[in-house]
Amino acid sequence: MKKLLFKIPTSTLIIATVLLGLAPFVPEPHLWEKLKMLSDGSLTKAIDIFDLFMHGTPLILLISKLTFMALDNQQKIEK
């Protein structure tokens, strides 16, 4: 999985995270709305769960890639 993640350009992940994570911009970002629904316990419809997955995936991938990059750099420094 790490090799596949490193094949995706970081800039692409950043753009996808911003666009999918914040769209629609008005009245509130979709991802934020779904996270509020999750914390309220009202995230029960299949379409809402799919929306959370779709809008949150780029963010999870970006965080994973940045974490792997930081760990790899730390291991290189320690050697």
mmCIF file of the N, C-alpha and C atoms, coordinates in Angstrom:
data_MODEL
# 
_entry.id   MODEL 
# 
loop_
_atom_site.group_PDB 
_atom_site.id 
_atom_site.type_symbol 
_atom_site.label_atom_id 
_atom_site.label_alt_id 
_atom_site.label_comp_id 
_atom_site.label_asym_id 
_atom_site.label_entity_id 
_atom_site.label_seq_id 
_atom_site.pdbx_PDB_ins_code 
_atom_site.Cartn_x 
_atom_site.Cartn_y 
_atom_site.Cartn_z 
_atom_site.occupancy 
_atom_site.B_iso_or_equiv 
_atom_site.pdbx_formal_charge 
_atom_site.auth_seq_id 
_atom_site.auth_comp_id 
_atom_site.auth_asym_id 
_atom_site.auth_atom_id 
_atom_site.pdbx_PDB_model_num 
ATOM 1   N N  . MET A 1 1  ? 0.818   -1.182 0.000  1.00 0.00 ? 1  MET A N  1 
ATOM 2   C CA . MET A 1 1  ? 0.000   0.000  0.000  1.00 0.00 ? 1  MET A CA 1 
ATOM 3   C C  . MET A 1 1  ? 0.868   1.254  0.000  1.00 0.00 ? 1  MET A C  1 
ATOM 4   N N  . LYS A 1 2  ? 1.983   1.175  0.691  1.00 0.00 ? 2  LYS A N  1 
ATOM 5   C CA . LYS A 1 2  ? 2.875   2.328  0.779  1.00 0.00 ? 2  LYS A CA 1 
ATOM 6   C C  . LYS A 1 2  ? 3.412   2.705  -0.606 1.00 0.00 ? 2  LYS A C  1 
ATOM 7   N N  . LYS A 1 3  ? 3.764   1.698  -1.417 1.00 0.00 ? 3  LYS A N  1 
ATOM 8   C CA . LYS A 1 3  ? 4.270   1.972  -2.761 1.00 0.00 ? 3  LYS A CA 1 
ATOM 9   C C  . LYS A 1 3  ? 3.200   2.647  -3.614 1.00 0.00 ? 3  LYS A C  1 
ATOM 10  N N  . LEU A 1 4  ? 1.984   2.161  -3.511 1.00 0.00 ? 4  LEU A N  1 
ATOM 11  C CA . LEU A 1 4  ? 0.881   2.739  -4.267 1.00 0.00 ? 4  LEU A CA 1 
ATOM 12  C C  . LEU A 1 4  ? 0.614   4.176  -3.822 1.00 0.00 ? 4  LEU A C  1 
ATOM 13  N N  . LEU A 1 5  ? 0.676   4.416  -2.527 1.00 0.00 ? 5  LEU A N  1 
ATOM 14  C CA . LEU A 1 5  ? 0.451   5.756  -1.992 1.00 0.00 ? 5  LEU A CA 1 
ATOM 15  C C  . LEU A 1 5  ? 1.521   6.729  -2.465 1.00 0.00 ? 5  LEU A C  1 
ATOM 16  N N  . PHE A 1 6  ? 2.768   6.271  -2.559 1.00 0.00 ? 6  PHE A N  1 
ATOM 17  C CA . PHE A 1 6  ? 3.848   7.141  -2.994 1.00 0.00 ? 6  PHE A CA 1 
ATOM 18  C C  . PHE A 1 6  ? 3.814   7.410  -4.500 1.00 0.00 ? 6  PHE A C  1 
ATOM 19  N N  . LYS A 1 7  ? 3.047   6.624  -5.250 1.00 0.00 ? 7  LYS A N  1 
ATOM 20  C CA . LYS A 1 7  ? 2.893   6.895  -6.682 1.00 0.00 ? 7  LYS A CA 1 
ATOM 21  C C  . LYS A 1 7  ? 1.961   8.076  -6.940 1.00 0.00 ? 7  LYS A C  1 
ATOM 22  N N  . ILE A 1 8  ? 1.103   8.390  -5.977 1.00 0.00 ? 8  ILE A N  1 
ATOM 23  C CA . ILE A 1 8  ? 0.182   9.522  -6.121 1.00 0.00 ? 8  ILE A CA 1 
ATOM 24  C C  . ILE A 1 8  ? 0.935   10.801 -5.752 1.00 0.00 ? 8  ILE A C  1 
ATOM 25  N N  . PRO A 1 9  ? 0.986   11.775 -6.652 1.00 0.00 ? 9  PRO A N  1 
ATOM 26  C CA . PRO A 1 9  ? 1.687   13.024 -6.334 1.00 0.00 ? 9  PRO A CA 1 
ATOM 27  C C  . PRO A 1 9  ? 1.041   13.738 -5.147 1.00 0.00 ? 9  PRO A C  1 
ATOM 28  N N  . THR A 1 10 ? 1.876   14.295 -4.276 1.00 0.00 ? 10 THR A N  1 
ATOM 29  C CA . THR A 1 10 ? 1.380   14.998 -3.097 1.00 0.00 ? 10 THR A CA 1 
ATOM 30  C C  . THR A 1 10 ? 0.509   16.182 -3.498 1.00 0.00 ? 10 THR A C  1 
ATOM 31  N N  . SER A 1 11 ? 0.897   16.873 -4.556 1.00 0.00 ? 11 SER A N  1 
ATOM 32  C CA . SER A 1 11 ? 0.102   18.020 -4.995 1.00 0.00 ? 11 SER A CA 1 
ATOM 33  C C  . SER A 1 11 ? -1.306  17.594 -5.408 1.00 0.00 ? 11 SER A C  1 
ATOM 34  N N  . THR A 1 12 ? -1.435  16.439 -6.033 1.00 0.00 ? 12 THR A N  1 
ATOM 35  C CA . THR A 1 12 ? -2.750  15.930 -6.418 1.00 0.00 ? 12 THR A CA 1 
ATOM 36  C C  . THR A 1 12 ? -3.594  15.635 -5.188 1.00 0.00 ? 12 THR A C  1 
ATOM 37  N N  . LEU A 1 13 ? -2.975  15.052 -4.180 1.00 0.00 ? 13 LEU A N  1 
ATOM 38  C CA . LEU A 1 13 ? -3.704  14.770 -2.948 1.00 0.00 ? 13 LEU A CA 1 
ATOM 39  C C  . LEU A 1 13 ? -4.142  16.052 -2.245 1.00 0.00 ? 13 LEU A C  1 
ATOM 40  N N  . ILE A 1 14 ? -3.289  17.065 -2.256 1.00 0.00 ? 14 ILE A N  1 
ATOM 41  C CA . ILE A 1 14 ? -3.639  18.335 -1.620 1.00 0.00 ? 14 ILE A CA 1 
ATOM 42  C C  . ILE A 1 14 ? -4.827  18.969 -2.347 1.00 0.00 ? 14 ILE A C  1 
ATOM 43  N N  . ILE A 1 15 ? -4.772  18.986 -3.669 1.00 0.00 ? 15 ILE A N  1 
ATOM 44  C CA . ILE A 1 15 ? -5.868  19.580 -4.443 1.00 0.00 ? 15 ILE A CA 1 
ATOM 45  C C  . ILE A 1 15 ? -7.169  18.801 -4.221 1.00 0.00 ? 15 ILE A C  1 
ATOM 46  N N  . ALA A 1 16 ? -7.099  17.479 -4.254 1.00 0.00 ? 16 ALA A N  1 
ATOM 47  C CA . ALA A 1 16 ? -8.291  16.655 -4.035 1.00 0.00 ? 16 ALA A CA 1 
ATOM 48  C C  . ALA A 1 16 ? -8.841  16.852 -2.627 1.00 0.00 ? 16 ALA A C  1 
ATOM 49  N N  . THR A 1 17 ? -7.957  16.978 -1.645 1.00 0.00 ? 17 THR A N  1 
ATOM 50  C CA . THR A 1 17 ? -8.394  17.193 -0.270 1.00 0.00 ? 17 THR A CA 1 
ATOM 51  C C  . THR A 1 17 ? -9.123  18.518 -0.130 1.00 0.00 ? 17 THR A C  1 
ATOM 52  N N  . VAL A 1 18 ? -8.572  19.558 -0.720 1.00 0.00 ? 18 VAL A N  1 
ATOM 53  C CA . VAL A 1 18 ? -9.199  20.874 -0.619 1.00 0.00 ? 18 VAL A CA 1 
ATOM 54  C C  . VAL A 1 18 ? -10.531 20.891 -1.364 1.00 0.00 ? 18 VAL A C  1 
ATOM 55  N N  . LEU A 1 19 ? -10.547 20.380 -2.591 1.00 0.00 ? 19 LEU A N  1 
ATOM 56  C CA . LEU A 1 19 ? -11.763 20.427 -3.394 1.00 0.00 ? 19 LEU A CA 1 
ATOM 57  C C  . LEU A 1 19 ? -12.868 19.528 -2.845 1.00 0.00 ? 19 LEU A C  1 
ATOM 58  N N  . LEU A 1 20 ? -12.547 18.275 -2.535 1.00 0.00 ? 20 LEU A N  1 
ATOM 59  C CA . LEU A 1 20 ? -13.578 17.363 -2.046 1.00 0.00 ? 20 LEU A CA 1 
ATOM 60  C C  . LEU A 1 20 ? -13.913 17.584 -0.575 1.00 0.00 ? 20 LEU A C  1 
ATOM 61  N N  . GLY A 1 21 ? -12.921 17.998 0.190  1.00 0.00 ? 21 GLY A N  1 
ATOM 62  C CA . GLY A 1 21 ? -13.163 18.215 1.619  1.00 0.00 ? 21 GLY A CA 1 
ATOM 63  C C  . GLY A 1 21 ? -13.968 19.461 1.906  1.00 0.00 ? 21 GLY A C  1 
ATOM 64  N N  . LEU A 1 22 ? -13.838 20.463 1.063  1.00 0.00 ? 22 LEU A N  1 
ATOM 65  C CA . LEU A 1 22 ? -14.531 21.721 1.310  1.00 0.00 ? 22 LEU A CA 1 
ATOM 66  C C  . LEU A 1 22 ? -15.753 21.932 0.425  1.00 0.00 ? 22 LEU A C  1 
ATOM 67  N N  . ALA A 1 23 ? -15.914 21.125 -0.621 1.00 0.00 ? 23 ALA A N  1 
ATOM 68  C CA . ALA A 1 23 ? -17.063 21.319 -1.518 1.00 0.00 ? 23 ALA A CA 1 
ATOM 69  C C  . ALA A 1 23 ? -18.324 20.781 -0.870 1.00 0.00 ? 23 ALA A C  1 
ATOM 70  N N  . PRO A 1 24 ? -19.460 21.367 -1.003 1.00 0.00 ? 24 PRO A N  1 
ATOM 71  C CA . PRO A 1 24 ? -19.702 22.725 -1.485 1.00 0.00 ? 24 PRO A CA 1 
ATOM 72  C C  . PRO A 1 24 ? -19.275 23.736 -0.429 1.00 0.00 ? 24 PRO A C  1 
ATOM 73  N N  . PHE A 1 25 ? -18.801 24.853 -0.874 1.00 0.00 ? 25 PHE A N  1 
ATOM 74  C CA . PHE A 1 25 ? -18.244 25.844 0.032  1.00 0.00 ? 25 PHE A CA 1 
ATOM 75  C C  . PHE A 1 25 ? -19.317 26.579 0.837  1.00 0.00 ? 25 PHE A C  1 
ATOM 76  N N  . VAL A 1 26 ? -20.532 26.673 0.289  1.00 0.00 ? 26 VAL A N  1 
ATOM 77  C CA . VAL A 1 26 ? -21.622 27.385 0.958  1.00 0.00 ? 26 VAL A CA 1 
ATOM 78  C C  . VAL A 1 26 ? -22.799 26.444 1.068  1.00 0.00 ? 26 VAL A C  1 
ATOM 79  N N  . PRO A 1 27 ? -23.502 26.307 2.121  1.00 0.00 ? 27 PRO A N  1 
ATOM 80  C CA . PRO A 1 27 ? -23.429 27.037 3.380  1.00 0.00 ? 27 PRO A CA 1 
ATOM 81  C C  . PRO A 1 27 ? -22.350 26.507 4.321  1.00 0.00 ? 27 PRO A C  1 
ATOM 82  N N  . GLU A 1 28 ? -22.020 25.202 4.229  1.00 0.00 ? 28 GLU A N  1 
ATOM 83  C CA . GLU A 1 28 ? -20.893 24.667 4.999  1.00 0.00 ? 28 GLU A CA 1 
ATOM 84  C C  . GLU A 1 28 ? -20.297 23.494 4.234  1.00 0.00 ? 28 GLU A C  1 
ATOM 85  N N  . PRO A 1 29 ? -19.009 23.251 4.434  1.00 0.00 ? 29 PRO A N  1 
ATOM 86  C CA . PRO A 1 29 ? -18.361 22.131 3.725  1.00 0.00 ? 29 PRO A CA 1 
ATOM 87  C C  . PRO A 1 29 ? -19.030 20.791 4.029  1.00 0.00 ? 29 PRO A C  1 
ATOM 88  N N  . HIS A 1 30 ? -19.131 19.973 3.003  1.00 0.00 ? 30 HIS A N  1 
ATOM 89  C CA . HIS A 1 30 ? -19.801 18.684 3.103  1.00 0.00 ? 30 HIS A CA 1 
ATOM 90  C C  . HIS A 1 30 ? -19.143 17.780 4.139  1.00 0.00 ? 30 HIS A C  1 
ATOM 91  N N  . LEU A 1 31 ? -17.832 17.744 4.142  1.00 0.00 ? 31 LEU A N  1 
ATOM 92  C CA . LEU A 1 31 ? -17.118 16.889 5.090  1.00 0.00 ? 31 LEU A CA 1 
ATOM 93  C C  . LEU A 1 31 ? -17.414 17.313 6.524  1.00 0.00 ? 31 LEU A C  1 
ATOM 94  N N  . TRP A 1 32 ? -17.442 18.606 6.755  1.00 0.00 ? 32 TRP A N  1 
ATOM 95  C CA . TRP A 1 32 ? -17.729 19.122 8.099  1.00 0.00 ? 32 TRP A CA 1 
ATOM 96  C C  . TRP A 1 32 ? -19.149 18.737 8.518  1.00 0.00 ? 32 TRP A C  1 
ATOM 97  N N  . GLU A 1 33 ? -20.086 18.875 7.571  1.00 0.00 ? 33 GLU A N  1 
ATOM 98  C CA . GLU A 1 33 ? -21.482 18.512 7.840  1.00 0.00 ? 33 GLU A CA 1 
ATOM 99  C C  . GLU A 1 33 ? -21.591 17.038 8.217  1.00 0.00 ? 33 GLU A C  1 
ATOM 100 N N  . LYS A 1 34 ? -20.899 16.176 7.468  1.00 0.00 ? 34 LYS A N  1 
ATOM 101 C CA . LYS A 1 34 ? -20.966 14.735 7.734  1.00 0.00 ? 34 LYS A CA 1 
ATOM 102 C C  . LYS A 1 34 ? -20.285 14.374 9.056  1.00 0.00 ? 34 LYS A C  1 
ATOM 103 N N  . LEU A 1 35 ? -19.206 15.057 9.388  1.00 0.00 ? 35 LEU A N  1 
ATOM 104 C CA . LEU A 1 35 ? -18.548 14.799 10.678 1.00 0.00 ? 35 LEU A CA 1 
ATOM 105 C C  . LEU A 1 35 ? -19.438 15.233 11.844 1.00 0.00 ? 35 LEU A C  1 
ATOM 106 N N  . LYS A 1 36 ? -20.161 16.330 11.671 1.00 0.00 ? 36 LYS A N  1 
ATOM 107 C CA . LYS A 1 36 ? -21.113 16.756 12.708 1.00 0.00 ? 36 LYS A CA 1 
ATOM 108 C C  . LYS A 1 36 ? -22.239 15.739 12.850 1.00 0.00 ? 36 LYS A C  1 
ATOM 109 N N  . MET A 1 37 ? -22.721 15.227 11.716 1.00 0.00 ? 37 MET A N  1 
ATOM 110 C CA . MET A 1 37 ? -23.761 14.198 11.760 1.00 0.00 ? 37 MET A CA 1 
ATOM 111 C C  . MET A 1 37 ? -23.245 12.942 12.451 1.00 0.00 ? 37 MET A C  1 
ATOM 112 N N  . LEU A 1 38 ? -21.993 12.578 12.196 1.00 0.00 ? 38 LEU A N  1 
ATOM 113 C CA . LEU A 1 38 ? -21.396 11.403 12.832 1.00 0.00 ? 38 LEU A CA 1 
ATOM 114 C C  . LEU A 1 38 ? -21.314 11.583 14.340 1.00 0.00 ? 38 LEU A C  1 
ATOM 115 N N  . SER A 1 39 ? -20.905 12.769 14.777 1.00 0.00 ? 39 SER A N  1 
ATOM 116 C CA . SER A 1 39 ? -20.792 13.011 16.218 1.00 0.00 ? 39 SER A CA 1 
ATOM 117 C C  . SER A 1 39 ? -22.159 13.106 16.891 1.00 0.00 ? 39 SER A C  1 
ATOM 118 N N  . ASP A 1 40 ? -23.183 13.554 16.142 1.00 0.00 ? 40 ASP A N  1 
ATOM 119 C CA . ASP A 1 40 ? -24.545 13.631 16.690 1.00 0.00 ? 40 ASP A CA 1 
ATOM 120 C C  . ASP A 1 40 ? -25.242 12.273 16.705 1.00 0.00 ? 40 ASP A C  1 
ATOM 121 N N  . GLY A 1 41 ? -24.725 11.342 15.938 1.00 0.00 ? 41 GLY A N  1 
ATOM 122 C CA . GLY A 1 41 ? -25.363 10.033 15.833 1.00 0.00 ? 41 GLY A CA 1 
ATOM 123 C C  . GLY A 1 41 ? -26.458 9.989  14.786 1.00 0.00 ? 41 GLY A C  1 
ATOM 124 N N  . SER A 1 42 ? -26.521 11.022 13.926 1.00 0.00 ? 42 SER A N  1 
ATOM 125 C CA . SER A 1 42 ? -27.570 11.060 12.906 1.00 0.00 ? 42 SER A CA 1 
ATOM 126 C C  . SER A 1 42 ? -27.068 10.631 11.529 1.00 0.00 ? 42 SER A C  1 
ATOM 127 N N  . LEU A 1 43 ? -25.883 10.082 11.465 1.00 0.00 ? 43 LEU A N  1 
ATOM 128 C CA . LEU A 1 43 ? -25.324 9.602  10.196 1.00 0.00 ? 43 LEU A CA 1 
ATOM 129 C C  . LEU A 1 43 ? -25.779 8.156  10.005 1.00 0.00 ? 43 LEU A C  1 
ATOM 130 N N  . THR A 1 44 ? -27.002 7.989  9.502  1.00 0.00 ? 44 THR A N  1 
ATOM 131 C CA . THR A 1 44 ? -27.576 6.646  9.408  1.00 0.00 ? 44 THR A CA 1 
ATOM 132 C C  . THR A 1 44 ? -27.904 6.232  7.985  1.00 0.00 ? 44 THR A C  1 
ATOM 133 N N  . LYS A 1 45 ? -28.136 7.179  7.100  1.00 0.00 ? 45 LYS A N  1 
ATOM 134 C CA . LYS A 1 45 ? -28.480 6.837  5.718  1.00 0.00 ? 45 LYS A CA 1 
ATOM 135 C C  . LYS A 1 45 ? -27.237 6.385  4.966  1.00 0.00 ? 45 LYS A C  1 
ATOM 136 N N  . ALA A 1 46 ? -27.431 5.434  4.063  1.00 0.00 ? 46 ALA A N  1 
ATOM 137 C CA . ALA A 1 46 ? -26.309 4.901  3.289  1.00 0.00 ? 46 ALA A CA 1 
ATOM 138 C C  . ALA A 1 46 ? -25.644 5.986  2.447  1.00 0.00 ? 46 ALA A C  1 
ATOM 139 N N  . ILE A 1 47 ? -26.426 6.893  1.879  1.00 0.00 ? 47 ILE A N  1 
ATOM 140 C CA . ILE A 1 47 ? -25.869 7.947  1.039  1.00 0.00 ? 47 ILE A CA 1 
ATOM 141 C C  . ILE A 1 47 ? -24.995 8.894  1.864  1.00 0.00 ? 47 ILE A C  1 
ATOM 142 N N  . ASP A 1 48 ? -25.374 9.143  3.113  1.00 0.00 ? 48 ASP A N  1 
ATOM 143 C CA . ASP A 1 48 ? -24.574 10.006 3.976  1.00 0.00 ? 48 ASP A CA 1 
ATOM 144 C C  . ASP A 1 48 ? -23.253 9.335  4.356  1.00 0.00 ? 48 ASP A C  1 
ATOM 145 N N  . ILE A 1 49 ? -23.296 8.043  4.613  1.00 0.00 ? 49 ILE A N  1 
ATOM 146 C CA . ILE A 1 49 ? -22.078 7.303  4.944  1.00 0.00 ? 49 ILE A CA 1 
ATOM 147 C C  . ILE A 1 49 ? -21.153 7.277  3.733  1.00 0.00 ? 49 ILE A C  1 
ATOM 148 N N  . PHE A 1 50 ? -21.717 7.060  2.533  1.00 0.00 ? 50 PHE A N  1 
ATOM 149 C CA . PHE A 1 50 ? -20.929 7.089  1.308  1.00 0.00 ? 50 PHE A CA 1 
ATOM 150 C C  . PHE A 1 50 ? -20.320 8.475  1.098  1.00 0.00 ? 50 PHE A C  1 
ATOM 151 N N  . ASP A 1 51 ? -21.097 9.536  1.354  1.00 0.00 ? 51 ASP A N  1 
ATOM 152 C CA . ASP A 1 51 ? -20.592 10.907 1.232  1.00 0.00 ? 51 ASP A CA 1 
ATOM 153 C C  . ASP A 1 51 ? -19.412 11.158 2.164  1.00 0.00 ? 51 ASP A C  1 
ATOM 154 N N  . LEU A 1 52 ? -19.533 10.695 3.402  1.00 0.00 ? 52 LEU A N  1 
ATOM 155 C CA . LEU A 1 52 ? -18.428 10.861 4.357  1.00 0.00 ? 52 LEU A CA 1 
ATOM 156 C C  . LEU A 1 52 ? -17.190 10.138 3.853  1.00 0.00 ? 52 LEU A C  1 
ATOM 157 N N  . PHE A 1 53 ? -17.370 8.928  3.353  1.00 0.00 ? 53 PHE A N  1 
ATOM 158 C CA . PHE A 1 53 ? -16.249 8.160  2.819  1.00 0.00 ? 53 PHE A CA 1 
ATOM 159 C C  . PHE A 1 53 ? -15.625 8.862  1.614  1.00 0.00 ? 53 PHE A C  1 
ATOM 160 N N  . MET A 1 54 ? -16.473 9.328  0.687  1.00 0.00 ? 54 MET A N  1 
ATOM 161 C CA . MET A 1 54 ? -15.979 9.946  -0.535 1.00 0.00 ? 54 MET A CA 1 
ATOM 162 C C  . MET A 1 54 ? -15.253 11.270 -0.253 1.00 0.00 ? 54 MET A C  1 
ATOM 163 N N  . HIS A 1 55 ? -15.837 12.085 0.609  1.00 0.00 ? 55 HIS A N  1 
ATOM 164 C CA . HIS A 1 55 ? -15.234 13.388 0.888  1.00 0.00 ? 55 HIS A CA 1 
ATOM 165 C C  . HIS A 1 55 ? -14.048 13.293 1.846  1.00 0.00 ? 55 HIS A C  1 
ATOM 166 N N  . GLY A 1 56 ? -13.976 12.218 2.630  1.00 0.00 ? 56 GLY A N  1 
ATOM 167 C CA . GLY A 1 56 ? -12.896 12.069 3.596  1.00 0.00 ? 56 GLY A CA 1 
ATOM 168 C C  . GLY A 1 56 ? -11.691 11.283 3.106  1.00 0.00 ? 56 GLY A C  1 
ATOM 169 N N  . THR A 1 57 ? -11.860 10.500 2.055  1.00 0.00 ? 57 THR A N  1 
ATOM 170 C CA . THR A 1 57 ? -10.780 9.651  1.554  1.00 0.00 ? 57 THR A CA 1 
ATOM 171 C C  . THR A 1 57 ? -9.522  10.426 1.158  1.00 0.00 ? 57 THR A C  1 
ATOM 172 N N  . PRO A 1 58 ? -9.636  11.524 0.399  1.00 0.00 ? 58 PRO A N  1 
ATOM 173 C CA . PRO A 1 58 ? -8.406  12.251 0.055  1.00 0.00 ? 58 PRO A CA 1 
ATOM 174 C C  . PRO A 1 58 ? -7.654  12.767 1.284  1.00 0.00 ? 58 PRO A C  1 
ATOM 175 N N  . LEU A 1 59 ? -8.396  13.195 2.299  1.00 0.00 ? 59 LEU A N  1 
ATOM 176 C CA . LEU A 1 59 ? -7.761  13.675 3.525  1.00 0.00 ? 59 LEU A CA 1 
ATOM 177 C C  . LEU A 1 59 ? -7.015  12.549 4.234  1.00 0.00 ? 59 LEU A C  1 
ATOM 178 N N  . ILE A 1 60 ? -7.628  11.388 4.318  1.00 0.00 ? 60 ILE A N  1 
ATOM 179 C CA . ILE A 1 60 ? -6.983  10.226 4.949  1.00 0.00 ? 60 ILE A CA 1 
ATOM 180 C C  . ILE A 1 60 ? -5.732  9.820  4.167  1.00 0.00 ? 60 ILE A C  1 
ATOM 181 N N  . LEU A 1 61 ? -5.828  9.814  2.836  1.00 0.00 ? 61 LEU A N  1 
ATOM 182 C CA . LEU A 1 61 ? -4.667  9.474  2.013  1.00 0.00 ? 61 LEU A CA 1 
ATOM 183 C C  . LEU A 1 61 ? -3.544  10.490 2.184  1.00 0.00 ? 61 LEU A C  1 
ATOM 184 N N  . LEU A 1 62 ? -3.887  11.771 2.232  1.00 0.00 ? 62 LEU A N  1 
ATOM 185 C CA . LEU A 1 62 ? -2.872  12.814 2.415  1.00 0.00 ? 62 LEU A CA 1 
ATOM 186 C C  . LEU A 1 62 ? -2.188  12.682 3.772  1.00 0.00 ? 62 LEU A C  1 
ATOM 187 N N  . ILE A 1 63 ? -2.961  12.483 4.816  1.00 0.00 ? 63 ILE A N  1 
ATOM 188 C CA . ILE A 1 63 ? -2.380  12.316 6.155  1.00 0.00 ? 63 ILE A CA 1 
ATOM 189 C C  . ILE A 1 63 ? -1.479  11.078 6.190  1.00 0.00 ? 63 ILE A C  1 
ATOM 190 N N  . SER A 1 64 ? -1.928  9.984  5.571  1.00 0.00 ? 64 SER A N  1 
ATOM 191 C CA . SER A 1 64 ? -1.121  8.750  5.535  1.00 0.00 ? 64 SER A CA 1 
ATOM 192 C C  . SER A 1 64 ? 0.188   8.975  4.797  1.00 0.00 ? 64 SER A C  1 
ATOM 193 N N  . LYS A 1 65 ? 0.115   9.638  3.644  1.00 0.00 ? 65 LYS A N  1 
ATOM 194 C CA . LYS A 1 65 ? 1.330   9.862  2.856  1.00 0.00 ? 65 LYS A CA 1 
ATOM 195 C C  . LYS A 1 65 ? 2.304   10.764 3.605  1.00 0.00 ? 65 LYS A C  1 
ATOM 196 N N  . LEU A 1 66 ? 1.814   11.840 4.208  1.00 0.00 ? 66 LEU A N  1 
ATOM 197 C CA . LEU A 1 66 ? 2.687   12.741 4.952  1.00 0.00 ? 66 LEU A CA 1 
ATOM 198 C C  . LEU A 1 66 ? 3.312   12.039 6.155  1.00 0.00 ? 66 LEU A C  1 
ATOM 199 N N  . THR A 1 67 ? 2.548   11.163 6.793  1.00 0.00 ? 67 THR A N  1 
ATOM 200 C CA . THR A 1 67 ? 3.080   10.402 7.933  1.00 0.00 ? 67 THR A CA 1 
ATOM 201 C C  . THR A 1 67 ? 4.186   9.456  7.477  1.00 0.00 ? 67 THR A C  1 
ATOM 202 N N  . PHE A 1 68 ? 3.947   8.730  6.388  1.00 0.00 ? 68 PHE A N  1 
ATOM 203 C CA . PHE A 1 68 ? 4.973   7.826  5.852  1.00 0.00 ? 68 PHE A CA 1 
ATOM 204 C C  . PHE A 1 68 ? 6.224   8.600  5.437  1.00 0.00 ? 68 PHE A C  1 
ATOM 205 N N  . MET A 1 69 ? 6.029   9.763  4.820  1.00 0.00 ? 69 MET A N  1 
ATOM 206 C CA . MET A 1 69 ? 7.172   10.576 4.399  1.00 0.00 ? 69 MET A CA 1 
ATOM 207 C C  . MET A 1 69 ? 7.981   11.027 5.617  1.00 0.00 ? 69 MET A C  1 
ATOM 208 N N  . ALA A 1 70 ? 7.303   11.448 6.670  1.00 0.00 ? 70 ALA A N  1 
ATOM 209 C CA . ALA A 1 70 ? 7.994   11.893 7.878  1.00 0.00 ? 70 ALA A CA 1 
ATOM 210 C C  . ALA A 1 70 ? 8.749   10.745 8.541  1.00 0.00 ? 70 ALA A C  1 
ATOM 211 N N  . LEU A 1 71 ? 8.126   9.581  8.590  1.00 0.00 ? 71 LEU A N  1 
ATOM 212 C CA . LEU A 1 71 ? 8.787   8.419  9.193  1.00 0.00 ? 71 LEU A CA 1 
ATOM 213 C C  . LEU A 1 71 ? 10.003  7.981  8.377  1.00 0.00 ? 71 LEU A C  1 
ATOM 214 N N  . ASP A 1 72 ? 9.879   8.015  7.048  1.00 0.00 ? 72 ASP A N  1 
ATOM 215 C CA . ASP A 1 72 ? 11.016  7.662  6.189  1.00 0.00 ? 72 ASP A CA 1 
ATOM 216 C C  . ASP A 1 72 ? 12.165  8.639  6.378  1.00 0.00 ? 72 ASP A C  1 
ATOM 217 N N  . ASN A 1 73 ? 11.850  9.934  6.456  1.00 0.00 ? 73 ASN A N  1 
ATOM 218 C CA . ASN A 1 73 ? 12.894  10.939 6.675  1.00 0.00 ? 73 ASN A CA 1 
ATOM 219 C C  . ASN A 1 73 ? 13.559  10.767 8.030  1.00 0.00 ? 73 ASN A C  1 
ATOM 220 N N  . GLN A 1 74 ? 12.775  10.434 9.040  1.00 0.00 ? 74 GLN A N  1 
ATOM 221 C CA . GLN A 1 74 ? 13.327  10.233 10.378 1.00 0.00 ? 74 GLN A CA 1 
ATOM 222 C C  . GLN A 1 74 ? 14.257  9.020  10.394 1.00 0.00 ? 74 GLN A C  1 
ATOM 223 N N  . GLN A 1 75 ? 13.884  7.958  9.689  1.00 0.00 ? 75 GLN A N  1 
ATOM 224 C CA . GLN A 1 75 ? 14.726  6.763  9.640  1.00 0.00 ? 75 GLN A CA 1 
ATOM 225 C C  . GLN A 1 75 ? 16.027  7.056  8.900  1.00 0.00 ? 75 GLN A C  1 
ATOM 226 N N  . LYS A 1 76 ? 15.982  7.896  7.850  1.00 0.00 ? 76 LYS A N  1 
ATOM 227 C CA . LYS A 1 76 ? 17.198  8.255  7.117  1.00 0.00 ? 76 LYS A CA 1 
ATOM 228 C C  . LYS A 1 76 ? 18.121  9.082  7.985  1.00 0.00 ? 76 LYS A C  1 
ATOM 229 N N  . ILE A 1 77 ? 17.559  9.955  8.803  1.00 0.00 ? 77 ILE A N  1 
ATOM 230 C CA . ILE A 1 77 ? 18.363  10.805 9.673  1.00 0.00 ? 77 ILE A CA 1 
ATOM 231 C C  . ILE A 1 77 ? 19.048  9.969  10.756 1.00 0.00 ? 77 ILE A C  1 
ATOM 232 N N  . GLU A 1 78 ? 18.333  8.983  11.269 1.00 0.00 ? 78 GLU A N  1 
ATOM 233 C CA . GLU A 1 78 ? 18.882  8.139  12.339 1.00 0.00 ? 78 GLU A CA 1 
ATOM 234 C C  . GLU A 1 78 ? 20.001  7.231  11.839 1.00 0.00 ? 78 GLU A C  1 
ATOM 235 N N  . LYS A 1 79 ? 20.046  6.942  10.557 1.00 0.00 ? 79 LYS A N  1 
ATOM 236 C CA . LYS A 1 79 ? 21.097  6.065  10.018 1.00 0.00 ? 79 LYS A CA 1 
ATOM 237 C C  . LYS A 1 79 ? 22.307  6.846  9.792  1.00 0.00 ? 79 LYS A C  1 
# 
